[in-house]
Amino acid sequence: MTVEVKTEQPNIAAKSFISKKESRLKDFLSILIQNKAALVGAIIILIYIFMAMFAPLLAPYSPYEIDLENKLTPPSSEHWMGTDDKGRDILSRILYGSRLSMGVGFAAVLFGAFFGIIFGLVAGYYGKWVDTIIMRMMDVMLAFPGILLALAIIAALGPSLINVTIAVGAFSVPLFARIVRGSTLEVKRLEYIDAIRSLGANDLIIIAKHIFPNILSPIIVQGTLRLATAILSAAGLSFLGLGAQPPSPEWGTMLSSGRDFLFSAPYIALFPGLAISILVLGFNIFGDGLRDAFDPRMKK
Amino acid sequence: METAEKKIILQVDHLKQYFPVKKDSFFKPKAYVKAVDDISFELYEGETLSIVGESGCGKSTTGRAILRLDEPTDGKVHYMGQDILGLNKKEMRKLRGDLQVIFQDPFASLNPRQTVKQILNEAMAIQEVVDKPKRKDRMLELLGYVGLSAESLDRYPHEFSGGQRQRIGIARALAVDPKLIICDEAVSALDVSIQAQILNLLKNLQKQFKLTFLFISHDLSVVRHISDRVMVMYLGKVVEIAEKKELFDSPLHPYTQALLSSIPVPDPTLKRDRVILKGDVPSPIDPPRGCRFHTRCPFAVEKCKQEEPPLRELVKNHFVSCHIAEDLPV
């Protein structure tokens, strides 16, 4: 019954010197690489980012240059994707358009994530009536179908690409808020939060330094998946004429102007449509892959 | 030991901690879990007082209430004569340097994204105990106290074993020069050989820094190893407080007797009179009237069902809350 007394020091040197942080990152990457679909998604996204960054170097023509003599020419060696009804090179317009679509997507998700994370952290950490008020507000926003909410916001602010960004961002806020709140509730009850509280840390330090870094994984997954939706919604709103205005080379706008030539020159609508679909697909499968890679149950 | 002459560092008076439970229907009165129901005790400077009891008896809740990790429902807690519960946020933050806590689960008590250096540095920064340039030396000193090497500084918690993590937790608590440390099941999650190491470490640190421990545990062998005095709790109430030797040699309360008889003895040939309790612990939402233990007590009489027994000093420094403690067979 008496406890045996040992004065042996713990053996630290015997532990492996390879930092486990590195090996965790390696684990993560290997899972991601094993998941072929996620890898394809990542490659697609990288290609699009490359396109957006180097559009001026890659594009053979100016995206705005009107050349009425060469209008509605089908794909050829000179114009790989053909020209539209005003003779503008479709390939160049798609390359420049990737900047707009990805820019709107990232900006909208950042906007939504920023407010969503703040609302979620505050609601989850403080609980009680603060939680009730914030989350009921989020429920109200969720009750609207996303596109309807976006339409309402644009109706109020006027059609422009910036307003589309705000609108698409706004309907991402409650989604982020919910996920962040849930994760906050989970982390908040861990003992290291109590430990830091009993050291006398204030709420801001606890939330920013001890809760937020530990709930990043679900935020990153949600952010990636939301990017796909945001790009699609932004293109959809532009297609309806509520976002980017012609002659801007936004894919949704291009799709819309190709509508009239669907039978005579289908390539005007086809290529922007493909550009949108492939990018959205890329973000979706990459997001799914990330979710699996972050899931501890997937580890062997 | 002459505890009466010692200085009281912490005094707990009529502490109550009720947690509201969800109502089944709107018309029912609001129900509460009476996790800690009116307990009083004091802690003397430099001693180790253990709180023992089975799970759900309110021992951890008591610790958390003293630290104001959960605000207590009612009662008073005086630390060095200062009313802790009356302090505002800022004053409380300052006082927290004196009161530290070591938790049960070494895997949950350290932020997985901070290195040992960041953990210790943050503790010192929050309480402003050490000037910035001197912090590095102080960290190495702290690691030395708890038996970790200097290389540990740049590592993350997951690179350590359970026992080593518990040492990091202890170093973090020591970083702010505390006077009172609440050890909430501090060794329960460790295996037995590591438990002994950590217990001895705690004992050495106590001597070295004149620390006072409030040691919360369900493990009687651990309690026997480390305590000066022992307090037994049952269903949110104190049933017995005595010095360790006195309590283990001549327990007065039937519950303590049953608890002690459950300690395993490493001798299979030895015949013992084990007190086996009937039934389960009643719900703390609706505890029994009178003595809370009467539903399971083999000696209960009519009075036990009606009247709540007060905590009485039967022998010097040995308090028990039982109506019939004098008449019990020992």
Contacts between the chains, C-beta under 8 A, distances in Angstrom:
chain1	res1	chain2	res2	distance
A	1	B	221	5.4
A	1	B	224	7.3
A	1	B	263	6.1
A	1	B	264	7.5
A	1	B	265	6.5
A	1	B	266	6.9
A	2	B	221	7.5
A	2	B	224	7.7
A	2	B	225	7.2
A	3	B	192	7.5
A	3	B	195	6.8
A	3	B	196	4.8
A	3	B	199	6.5
A	3	B	221	5.9
A	3	B	222	6.9
A	3	B	225	4.6
A	4	B	192	7.7
A	4	B	193	7.1
A	4	B	196	5.4
A	5	B	196	5.9
A	5	B	200	6.1
A	6	B	193	6.1
A	6	B	196	5.3
A	6	B	197	5.7
A	6	B	200	7.5
A	7	B	197	7.7
A	7	B	200	6.7
A	8	B	197	6.9
A	9	B	147	5.2
A	10	B	147	6.2
A	10	B	148	7.2
A	10	B	161	7.2
A	10	B	163	6.0
A	10	B	164	5.3
A	10	B	167	7.1
A	10	B	197	7.5
A	12	B	148	6.8
A	12	B	149	5.0
A	12	B	151	6.9
A	12	B	152	6.5
A	12	B	164	7.1
A	13	B	149	7.4
A	15	B	159	6.7
A	15	B	160	7.9
A	19	B	155	7.8
A	19	B	159	7.5
A	20	B	156	7.0
A	20	B	158	5.8
A	20	B	159	5.4
A	21	B	156	6.1
A	190	B	108	4.8
A	190	B	109	8.0
A	191	B	103	4.2
A	191	B	104	7.3
A	191	B	105	5.7
A	191	B	108	4.4
A	191	B	109	4.1
A	192	B	108	6.5
A	192	B	109	5.3
A	192	B	110	5.5
A	192	B	111	4.8
A	194	B	64	7.8
A	194	B	69	5.4
A	194	B	101	7.2
A	194	B	103	7.0
A	195	B	101	6.7
A	195	B	103	6.4
A	195	B	109	5.5
A	195	B	110	7.8
A	195	B	169	7.2
A	195	B	172	6.9
A	196	B	111	7.5
A	196	B	122	7.5
A	196	B	126	7.9
A	197	B	69	6.3
A	198	B	67	5.4
A	198	B	69	6.4
A	198	B	96	5.8
A	198	B	99	7.1
A	198	B	100	6.5
A	198	B	101	4.9
A	199	B	96	6.2
A	199	B	97	7.8
A	199	B	100	7.7
A	199	B	122	7.6
A	199	B	123	5.2
A	199	B	126	5.0
A	199	B	127	6.6
A	199	B	172	7.6
A	199	B	176	6.5
A	200	B	92	7.6
A	200	B	93	3.9
A	200	B	94	7.0
A	200	B	96	3.8
A	200	B	97	6.5
A	200	B	126	5.3
A	200	B	127	6.0
A	201	B	122	7.7
A	201	B	126	5.1
A	202	B	93	7.2
A	205	B	126	7.5
A	209	B	122	7.7
A	210	B	111	5.5
A	213	B	111	8.0
A	213	B	113	4.7
A	214	B	111	7.2
A	214	B	112	6.8
A	214	B	113	6.2
